[in-house]
Amino acid sequence: MQLGLTHSYADLPAPFHTAERPAIPPEPRLLLWNAALADELGLDSKALQPVAHEVFSGKTLPDDARPISMAYAGHQYAHFVPALGDGRAILLGERRDRSGVLRDIQLKGSGRTRWSRSGDGRAAVGPMLREYLISEAMHALGIPTTRSLAVVATGEQVFREDVLPGAVLTRVAASHVRVGTFEYFAARGDTTAVQALLRYCIERHYPELAESSTPALDFLQAVARRQASLIADWMSVGFIHGVMNTDNMAISGESIDFGPCAFMDHYDPRTVFSSIDRHGRYSFGNQPAIAQWNLARLAEALLPLIDADTNLAVQRATAVIEPFIALFDAQFLARLRRKLGLTTAEEGDAALTAALLQAMQGAAADFTLTFRALADALQPAGEPALRGHFRDSAALDAWLATWRARLDREPLPASRRRADMLRANPAFIARNHRVEAALIAATDGELQPALVLLQLLRTPYDEHLDLPDYRLPPRPEERVLQTFCGT
C-alpha cells in the first residue's frame, strides 16, 4: 500500500534526522479514526480504515514511507538541553492535501529511536486520546493546530507510575520543525545547517519571503506574527498549553504537543495545570511573555544569518522581538472585541475588556460561560443568567452600563449582534474533568465517554440541549487541577 508520500525533510542532510523503524505491536486495534481528516488529506478513507490498525501502528509500513526521527534541541523550563529529538515519534513522510498544503504524517508512541535516551519510546492510551481530543477541539474552534488521524491500541503494556495499555497516535502537521530544531544546529556552531533549515522553512511555510534581501530577519518577524496570533487564539478561549518549551513551539504557527494542557474554568490568569510547573512559568497569563522568550531563542540561533556583525545582528533581532507583546495585545484585543459584539475599534476598548476580566477574576466567574452569557445579556431578560456567574454583581453592574453605552456607538444592527457573539463564544470546551473522565474510561476499555465528548468538541458553538451538563464547570469533587505530559 502507498499513501502518496514525499520526503522533503528526509532529503535534508544526515544531521537533520536518523533512519528508524517503528516497533511492531503485537495486537494493534483501531480505537479512533478521523475520516474527515483522511478525506482532507485526499486519502480513500473507506479503503484505508479497515487496514488502519496495521498501517498506523507501525506493524505494516506504507511502501512509500521513509521513516525517520528528527533532531532538535530545546529550552525546557528555561534550561537548555542540546539534544532532544524524536524520542518516541517517527515521521513516515509528507502528503499534499486537497488544498495543496504539504503535511507531515507521523507516528507518535511507536518505539525507541536514537533520541529516546532512557525512555521506552512508547505511549499510553490516555495521553494519545488526550492529544486526539484536544487537537480536534482546537481545530473546531478555528485555531491552527496539528491534527490526529488515528489512535491505535498496540496490545502491549506501558510501564509508568502504573501499568497502562499502549497506543500509537498518527499526528498530521504542517511540519514538525520547532524553535528547538534551529537551536540544535546553532548550539553546534553549524551555520550551514541553520542556513539550510531556514531555506527549507521559508520554502515550506513562508514562500512570500523567497525573494527577501534579509531572509533571516524577515523570517523571524513572520514567525513572531504567527505566534502572536496563535497565543491570542489560545487565550481568547481560555486555553493553557502547559509546557511552552522551545521544542514545543512549531515554526509553522500551529499548536503542537498537547500534554499538560487544559482550558480554564473560572478566570484567573495565574492558572496552571502542569504537574511540574510549580512557579507558574507556563500559567495562562504568562503565555505571551513565554512566546516572546522563545522567539528570542530563535533570534539567537539566527544571528549569524541576520548580520555578520554580531552587534548589528543583535540590534536588528531585538527590534523584532521587543514589540512582540504589543503585537500580541493588539491581536488579543481584536478577539475580545468580537467576543463582546464590537466590530469597530475605540481607544477605551482595552480598558473595557480589562475591567470585565478583573470582575470575572474577583467573582471566580467561569471564563467560557460568562462570555457565552453576554450574548443573552444584550437584552435585560438575559441578565439573570449572566449574573449567576458572579458572586458579587456590583462590579458587573458598572461594567454592563459601560458596555451597553459602547454598543450604542456600534454601526452593526442589534439584530445581528447576538448571532455574531454566539459564533465568537463557544458553548462547549474540553473541560479538564470531562477529558480526564473520558481517558480513565478508555484506559479501562470503555470508549463511549470519549466519543460523546468528541462529538461535542467538534461542534463547540452548538447548544446540544441534550447534554447540558457538559457545558458546566466541575463540582468541587470533580476538579482535576493537574495534568501530565504522558511521557
N, C-alpha and C positions, 0 to 999 in steps of 0.2 A: 504493500500500500504506500502511496505517496500523498503528501499533503501540499505539494506545490511550494516547498520551502526553498528559500535562498539563504545566502550566508555571508552578508556583507561584513558582519563583525568577525566571523571566523576567518575571513580573508585578511584581517589585520595581522601584523607580525606576531610571532610566538609569545612575546612577553605579555600580550593582552589577554591571553587565555590558555587553558590547557585542555587537551582532549580527554574526555571522560566517557564512562559507560554507566548508565543507571543500574542500581541494584535490581535484581529480578525478584519481584514479590511472589510469595508462594501461592496466594489465593486472592488475586485482585477482584474487586467487586465495585461496580459503579454506584456511588451514593448520590451525586448531583451532576446533572448535565445541563449546560446552558445553551439550549437550542437557538435562542435569539442571537447570542454572540457567535455561534458557529455559522449561522446564516450571514451575519455581518462580515465575517471573515471570508465569505464565499465558499464555505465548505458544505458538503452534502450532509446535513445533519442526520437525516433519516438513515443514510447508508453508514454513517460513521458511529452513531450511538451504539449499535449492537457490539462493536468491537472496541469501544472507547475504554473499557476497563483494562484492556491489554495495551493499547496504544498510549494511553495517558497515565499509565502506571510505570512505564519503562520495561514492561515484560516483552513487548514486541515493538521495536522502534520502526517508524516510517522509513522506507527505503531511501528517501532523500534527506534524512536527518544527518547532521554533523554535530553530534553532541559535544558541548564544551562547557567549562565553567570559567567565569570571568574573574579577572584580577581586579581588586580595588583595595584601598586603604580606608581610613575613616577616623574622625574625631568622635569618640564615644564618651558622652558626658564631659566633653572638653579635653579628654585625654587622647593623644594621637596613638593609633595602632597602625603601624606601617604596612601590615599585610593581613587583610581580612579575606576578601574574595568570596566566591560562592561556595560556602561550606556545606550546603545541602540543596543546591539548586543546579540544574543542568539545562542549558539553552539548546533546544533542538534545532532552531533556525528561525527564519523570519518569513512571514507571508504578507503579501499586499492585499489589503481588504477591499471591499467593494467601492470604497471612497478613494482608493489609490494610496492609502497610508500604509507604510511598511510597519509591521507589528511583530514583536518577538513572541515566540511560543516557548515557554519554559516550564520544566517540571521542578516542583519545589517539594522537598522531602524525599528525594529519590536516591539517597545514599551518600556515602562518603566521596569526597573529592580531595584534590591536593590541598584545598583550603580548609578542610574540616578540623584541623588541629586535633584536639582530644575528643571532638564530637563524633556522633554516630551518623550524621547526615540524614537522619530520619525525622519525620514529623508525625504528630498525633492527630487523630480525627478532629478533636476540638479546635485547635488553632487553625487548621486548614478550613474548617467550616466557618470559623470567625472571619477569615480573610474573604471567603466567598460572600458571606452575608454583608459585611461592611463595604466591600467594593461594589456590590450590586446596589446597596443603599446610596453610596456616593454617586454612582452613575445616574440613578433615578433622580437625584437632587440636582443634576446638571453640573457636577463638579468633576474636573479632569481627574481620571483615576486609572490605574491598572485594573484589569478585569479578571474574572475567573471563568475558565471554560469547563472545568470538571474537577470533581473531588472523587478519588478512588480509594477505597479501603484496601490495604495491602494484604491483610490476613496475617500480619505478624505483630508482635508486641514491641512497644517503645517504652524504654525504661527512663522515667523522670522521677519526681517525688513518689509517683505511683506507677504501676504498670498500666499502660494505656494502649488502645488499639491504634495501629499505624495507618497513615494515609498519605497520598500524594495529591498536591494541588497543581493544576495546569494554569499558569498565570500568563496573561496576554498583556503586553505593554508596548507603548510607543518605542521604548527601548529600555534597557536596564543600565544605562550609563548614569553614574552618580557623581556628585561632587567628589566623593572619595576615589573615583576612578582617576580623576585628574591628580588628586593628591598622591596616589600610588606612584605615579611616574615622576612627579615633581620631587618627592622625597628621595628619589634615587638619582636626582640630577639629570634625568633623561629628557632633555628638552626636545629632542627629536620625536620621542613618543608623545609628549604633550602636544606638539605641533600636529602630529598625525591624528590624535584624538580630537583636537579642535577642528581640523578639516572634516573629520567624519561627522561630528555633531552638527556643524554648520550645514553640511550637505543633507543630513537626515532630518534635522529639526528646525533649522533656521536658514533655509535656502535663499532668503532675501538678503543675506549677508555675503553671498558668494562673491560679489564684486567689491566688497568693502576694502578701503585702503587701510583701515585699522581693525582687522577682523577680531582680534582677541578682546579688545576693549568693547567693541560693539556687541560681541557675543556675551560678555559679562553683563552689559546693560540689558540685553534681550532676556537673558536668564532671570535677572532681577525683576523685570516687569512681569514675567510669568509667575514667579514666586510670590510677588505682591498680590497678584490676582488670586492665586491658589489659596494663600493663607486667609485672604479676605473671604473667599468662598467658604473655607472651613469654619471660620469664626461666625459667619452670618447664620449658620445652622447649629452653632454650639459644639462643634467638633474639636476634640483634643487628640492630636496624633499620638502623643505619649512618649515618643522616642525619636526626636528630630536630630539624630546624629547625622554627620555629613554623608555617611554611607546610606542614609535613608532619604536623601534629597535627590530626586531624579532631575537630570538636566532637561528633560522634556517638559517639565512643569506638571507632571502627573503626581497624584497621591500614590505612595508606594509603601509597602510593608505595614500591615495592619496587625501589630502585636498588641501592646498595652494601650490601645486607643479606646475612646468612648465618646458618646455625646453627653453633654451636660444635662442634668435635670434642673435643679434650681440654679439661678445665675450667681456665679461667684468667679471672678477672674483668677482666683488662686487655685481653682480646682485642678487636682492632679489625680490620675488613675493608675499610673505605673507603680508597680510594687516596689521598685528600686529608686524612684525619683523622690528622695527624702527631703530635698531642699527646693523643690518646685522649679527646677530648671526648665522643664517642659510643661509648665502649667498653661492653662488656657490663655491667660493674658500675656504670657511671656513669649508666645509663638512668633510674633513679628520680630522681636529682638533676636531670637534664636535664628530665624531665617536670615537676618542681616549678618549675624556672626558667621553662619555657614557660608554665605556669599563672600565674606572677607577671606575665608579659607580658599575658596575657588579663585579669588583675585590673586592671592599669594602664589598659587600654582601657575597662574597665567603671566606673572610679572615679566619673565624673560621675553615673552612674546608681545607684551604691551609696549615695551621700550627697552632698548639695550642699556640705557642709562637707568639704573635701579631707582634713583631718586625721582626721576621723571615718571617712571612706571608707577611708583607708589602714589605720587600726586594724582595721576590720571585715574588710577583704580579707586582711590579714595573719593574722587569726585563722583564716581558712580555709586559707591557703597553708602556714603553719608546720607544722601537723600532718600534712602530706601524706606525709612519709617514714614516719611511724608507721603511717599508713593503708596505705601500700604494704607495709610489713613484715608487718602482720597478714594481708594478702591473700597475700603470697608464702609465709608460714609455713603458711597453710592448704593451699596447693597442695603444699608439700613434705611436710606430714603425710600427705596422700593418697598421694603417691609412695612414702612409707615404710611404708604399710599401717596408718597410725594414723587412727582415727575419733574419738578423744577428744582433749582438749587438756590438757596438763600444763605446769607452769611451766618445766621443763627442756627442752622441745621445741626451742626456738630454739637452745640450746647444742648439742643433739644434731645438728640439721641443719648448724649451722656447723662442727662437728667433722668431719662427713663431707665437706663441701665443701673444708675445709682439707686433709684427707687426699687427696682427689682432685686438688687442685691440686699438692700436693707430689709425687704419683706420676704426674702427667700422665695421669690416667685419663680415658677418654672419657666425656663427660657422659651421653649417651644410653644407651650400652651398660652403664654402671655401674648406673644406676637400673633398667634392664630386668633385669639380672642379679640384683638384690636379690630379685626375686620367686622365683627359683630357690634363692637362698641362705637362704630361710626354712627349708629342710631342709639338714642338713650335707652331703648328697650334692651339693648345688648350689654349695657354696663354691668349688671349684676354678675354675669359670667366672668368678666374681666376682674371685677373687684374680689371675686372669690379666690383669686391667686395671690392676694395681698393681705398680710396680717394687719397692716395699718394702711388705710387708704388715703391718709392726709396728703402724703407726697404725691400719690397718684392723682388726686383731685386737682391739685395745682398743675400738674403736667398735662392732664386732659384738656384743661382750659387753653393752655398754650398751644397744644397740638391742634385743637379744633380751629383756633384762630389762624394757625398756619395753613390748614387745609382750605380755609375760606379764600386764601390767596392763590389757590391752585386752579389752573385752567381746565383740568380734566373734569368732565361731568361726574357728579357724585354717583350717578347710576352705574358707572364703570369701575369706580374705585374699589368697591368690595371685592369684585371678581378678580381684579388685579392683585389685591392684597392676598387673597386666598391662593393665588398662583405663586406668590413670593414667600409664603409661610407654610411649611409642611404641617400636616396634621399628625403624621407619624414619623418618628425617627427610630433608629436602632437603640432603644433603651437598653442600657447595660444589663439590667436584671433580666430582661427578656432574652437577650442574646445568651447570657450565661445559662439560663434555664434550658434553652434550646441545645446548647453544647453539651450540657450534662446529660440530657436525654439521649442525644445522638451517640455519646460515648457509651451509653448503656444499650445502644442498638435501636433506639426509637427516633426516627427521623421526622415524624409528623410535626412536632413543635417548630422545627427549623423550616419546614415547608410552609407552614402557616405564616410565620414571621417573614419569610422571603416574599410571599405574595403581597404583604402589606408594604414592605420596603420598596418594592418595585413600583408602587403607585402611592407615593407618600402624600400627595395632595388631595387624594380622595378621602371621603368621610368614613367609609367602611363601618356603617352603623351597626353591623352585626358583630363587630369586635371592638366595642368602645374601650374596654379595659386596657387594650394595647396602647392607647394614647396616654395613659396615666403614668405619672412618675411612681417609683416604688414606694410601698409602705415601709415603715422603719425596718421591719423584719426581712424585707426583700432586698434591701440595699446591697449592692456589690461595689465596694469602694476601691478595689484594686483589680487590675488586670495584669496579665503576664505575657511575655514575648513568645512563649511556646517553644523556645529552642531547647 
